[in-house]
Amino acid sequence: MGDKDESKTSEYPEVTSGSGSGTWNPEIGDPVDPPRPIEGQVVDKREPIVIKQGGGAMRGLFWLVATIGLIVALVLGAKTIGLFPGLKNPFAQQQTDRSGPALLKSVQDLNQFVAAEGNFQVIVDVQKDRKYIPDFLLNERILFVAAGSVEVYVDFSAIGQGAVKESEDRRSAEINLPAPQLRPVRIDNDHSYVYEEERGVFNRIGDAFSSDPNRLQEVYKLAEQKIGAAAKDAGLQKRAEDNTRKMLIQFLNALGYTSVTVNFPAG
């Protein structure tokens, strides 16, 4: 009898409930499977609450990003309001110049007196289109505001022998000079800009596959031609003659000459 009870206890332990309410309250030593309900008892059929764990990596990444963003906002805010004047902006734009050194190709002695200079501004309006094709499909038009200057000079190195005559008493002098000349037009890039540009659909598609770095070269050439023509009609050469004559008379008067005559070729 003693052996039978011991075998039953070790292999098939009795199932007991902690209370008579029908709710299984396991205790230490109870079997894993819950007991079967006894007839007449009320069974608690509520689903167990499942607590899911996980997402720790995503939450950590979120807080890391939020912390970095907060630090950046604080640094930029402090820099903006001048809280730390010595603090440098770590996100400031940097420019790197990788250009090579300038090479000296030639040296030329200049014996020229710049007697006048004219400053000009011109609007270049250039349009390229195709006949029988709508402008919105194939069209190139550009409005370019060009600012440039032209200098007028007198070349003293071109003065030949006998061009300067003076009296025996060295009180009077006569100088024959060459006609003033116009230097090439200089476009002021700081004050020149594209005011408006229109390009057709096909032109824009072509730009997406290839670009022309010299596209504005033709516009610059037209601006130089227009400014050069305006300089010739502006009377700069006559003004250069007057300024050169005035400069030489003052210079020679300081040397003791009382009568100075400066001649230019008849225009």
C-alpha positions in Angstrom: 0.0 0.0 0.0 2.8 2.3 0.9 4.5 1.6 -2.5 1.3 2.3 -4.4 0.8 5.7 -2.8 4.4 6.7 -3.4 4.2 5.7 -7.1 1.0 7.7 -7.6 2.5 10.8 -6.0 5.7 10.8 -8.0 4.3 9.9 -11.4 0.7 11.2 -11.3 0.5 13.9 -8.7 -2.9 15.0 -7.5 -4.3 18.2 -9.0 -5.7 20.5 -6.4 -7.1 24.0 -6.7 -6.2 26.8 -4.4 -9.9 27.9 -4.0 -13.3 26.6 -4.9 -14.0 29.5 -7.3 -13.0 27.5 -10.3 -10.0 29.7 -11.0 -6.8 27.8 -11.3 -4.2 29.3 -9.0 -1.0 27.2 -9.5 1.4 26.9 -6.7 4.9 25.6 -6.4 4.9 21.9 -7.3 1.7 22.1 -9.3 1.7 20.5 -12.8 2.1 22.7 -15.9 -1.3 21.9 -17.5 -4.3 23.5 -15.8 -6.9 21.1 -14.4 -10.0 20.3 -16.3 -13.0 22.1 -15.1 -15.3 20.2 -12.7 -18.9 20.0 -13.6 -20.8 22.9 -12.1 -17.8 25.2 -11.7 -17.5 28.5 -13.5 -14.5 28.7 -15.8 -12.7 32.0 -16.3 -12.3 32.2 -20.1 -10.6 35.6 -20.3 -7.7 35.7 -22.7 -4.3 36.1 -21.0 -2.7 39.5 -21.4 0.3 39.1 -23.7 3.1 41.7 -23.2 5.2 42.0 -26.3 8.8 43.1 -26.0 11.0 44.4 -28.7 11.6 47.6 -30.7 14.4 48.7 -28.4 16.8 49.3 -31.2 14.3 51.6 -33.1 13.6 53.6 -29.9 17.3 54.0 -29.3 17.8 55.2 -32.8 15.0 57.7 -32.5 16.3 59.2 -29.3 19.8 59.4 -30.7 18.6 61.3 -33.8 16.4 63.5 -31.6 19.4 64.3 -29.3 21.7 65.2 -32.2 19.0 67.4 -33.7 18.5 69.2 -30.4 22.3 69.8 -30.0 22.5 71.2 -33.6 19.5 73.5 -32.9 21.1 74.8 -29.7 24.5 75.4 -31.4 22.9 77.3 -34.3 20.6 79.2 -32.1 23.4 80.3 -29.8 25.5 81.4 -32.8 22.6 83.3 -34.3 21.8 85.4 -31.2 25.5 85.9 -30.5 25.5 84.1 -27.2 29.0 82.7 -27.9 30.7 85.2 -30.3 33.9 83.1 -30.4 32.0 80.0 -31.4 32.5 79.0 -35.1 29.6 77.6 -37.1 30.5 73.9 -37.7 28.1 73.8 -40.7 29.4 77.0 -42.4 29.9 76.7 -46.1 33.5 76.3 -47.2 35.1 77.2 -50.5 38.2 75.4 -51.8 40.3 77.1 -54.5 42.2 74.5 -56.5 43.3 76.9 -59.2 46.9 76.8 -60.3 49.4 79.8 -60.0 49.3 82.5 -62.7 52.0 82.1 -65.4 53.8 85.2 -66.8 53.8 84.8 -70.6 55.2 88.1 -71.7 56.3 91.6 -70.5 55.6 94.7 -72.6 56.8 98.2 -71.8 54.0 100.8 -72.1 54.6 104.3 -73.1 51.0 105.3 -73.3 49.1 108.1 -71.6 45.5 107.2 -70.8 43.7 110.5 -71.5 40.1 109.5 -71.2 37.8 106.7 -70.3 34.1 106.0 -71.1 31.8 103.8 -69.1 28.8 102.2 -71.0 25.9 100.0 -70.5 24.0 98.1 -73.2 21.2 95.6 -73.3 21.8 92.7 -75.7 18.7 91.0 -76.9 19.5 87.8 -79.0 16.9 85.3 -80.2 17.4 82.1 -82.1 14.4 80.2 -83.4 13.3 78.0 -86.3 10.9 78.9 -89.0 7.5 77.1 -88.8 8.3 75.7 -85.3 6.6 77.2 -82.3 8.8 79.1 -79.8 7.7 76.9 -76.9 9.2 73.9 -78.6 12.5 75.3 -80.1 13.6 78.7 -79.1 16.6 80.5 -77.5 16.3 84.1 -76.4 18.4 86.0 -73.9 18.4 89.5 -72.5 21.9 90.4 -71.3 22.7 93.6 -69.5 26.3 94.4 -70.2 28.5 97.0 -68.5 31.8 97.9 -69.9 34.4 100.6 -70.3 36.7 101.9 -73.0 40.0 103.7 -72.4 41.5 106.2 -74.9 45.3 106.6 -74.9 48.0 108.5 -76.7 51.1 106.4 -77.6 54.2 108.4 -76.8 56.4 105.7 -78.2 55.1 106.4 -81.7 56.6 110.0 -81.6 59.1 110.2 -84.4 62.3 112.2 -84.8 61.5 115.9 -85.2 58.1 115.6 -83.5 59.3 117.9 -80.7 60.6 121.4 -81.6 61.8 124.1 -79.2 63.1 127.6 -79.5 66.7 128.6 -79.1 66.0 130.3 -75.8 64.1 127.2 -74.6 61.0 129.3 -73.8 58.7 127.8 -76.4 58.0 124.3 -77.6 55.9 122.6 -80.2 54.9 118.9 -80.0 53.3 116.8 -82.7 51.5 113.7 -81.3 49.7 110.8 -83.0 46.0 110.5 -82.8 44.4 109.0 -79.7 43.4 105.4 -79.9 40.7 103.3 -78.3 41.7 100.3 -76.3 39.6 97.1 -76.5 36.4 97.0 -74.6 36.5 95.7 -71.1 33.3 94.0 -69.8 32.7 94.5 -66.1 31.6 91.1 -64.9 30.5 92.4 -61.5 27.9 94.6 -63.1 26.9 92.5 -66.1 24.2 89.9 -65.7 21.5 87.9 -67.6 18.2 89.7 -67.1 16.0 87.1 -68.7 16.4 83.8 -70.6 13.8 81.8 -72.6 14.4 78.3 -73.9 12.1 75.9 -75.6 11.2 72.4 -74.5 13.7 70.8 -76.9 16.4 73.2 -75.9 15.9 72.3 -72.2 16.0 68.6 -73.0 19.2 69.1 -74.9 20.7 70.9 -71.9 19.9 67.9 -69.7 22.3 65.7 -71.8 24.9 68.3 -72.7 25.9 71.7 -71.6 27.8 74.4 -73.5 30.1 76.4 -71.2 30.7 78.9 -74.0 27.0 79.6 -74.6 27.3 83.2 -73.4 30.5 83.9 -75.4 28.5 85.1 -78.4 26.5 87.5 -76.2 29.7 88.9 -74.7 31.1 89.5 -78.2 28.0 91.4 -79.3 28.1 93.5 -76.1 31.8 94.4 -76.9 30.9 95.4 -80.4 28.0 97.6 -79.4 30.0 99.3 -76.6 33.0 99.8 -79.0 30.7 101.5 -81.6 29.2 103.7 -78.9 32.7 104.7 -77.7 33.6 105.9 -81.2 30.5 108.1 -81.4 30.9 109.5 -77.9 33.6 112.0 -78.7 36.2 110.3 -76.5 39.1 110.9 -78.9 38.5 114.7 -78.9 38.3 114.6 -75.1 41.6 112.6 -75.0 43.3 115.3 -77.1 42.2 118.1 -74.8 43.3 116.2 -71.7 46.7 115.3 -73.2 47.3 118.9 -74.3 46.5 120.2 -70.9 48.8 117.7 -69.2 51.8 118.5 -71.4 51.3 122.3 -71.1 51.3 122.1 -67.3 54.4 119.8 -67.3 56.4 122.0 -69.7 55.4 125.2 -67.9 56.9 123.7 -64.7 60.1 123.2 -66.6 60.3 126.9 -67.6 58.6 126.9 -71.0 56.2 129.8 -71.3 54.7 128.8 -74.7 53.7 125.2 -75.5 51.8 124.0 -78.6 50.5 120.5 -78.9 49.3 119.3 -82.3 47.3 116.2 -83.3 46.5 115.0 -86.8 43.4 116.5 -88.3 40.4 114.3 -87.8 
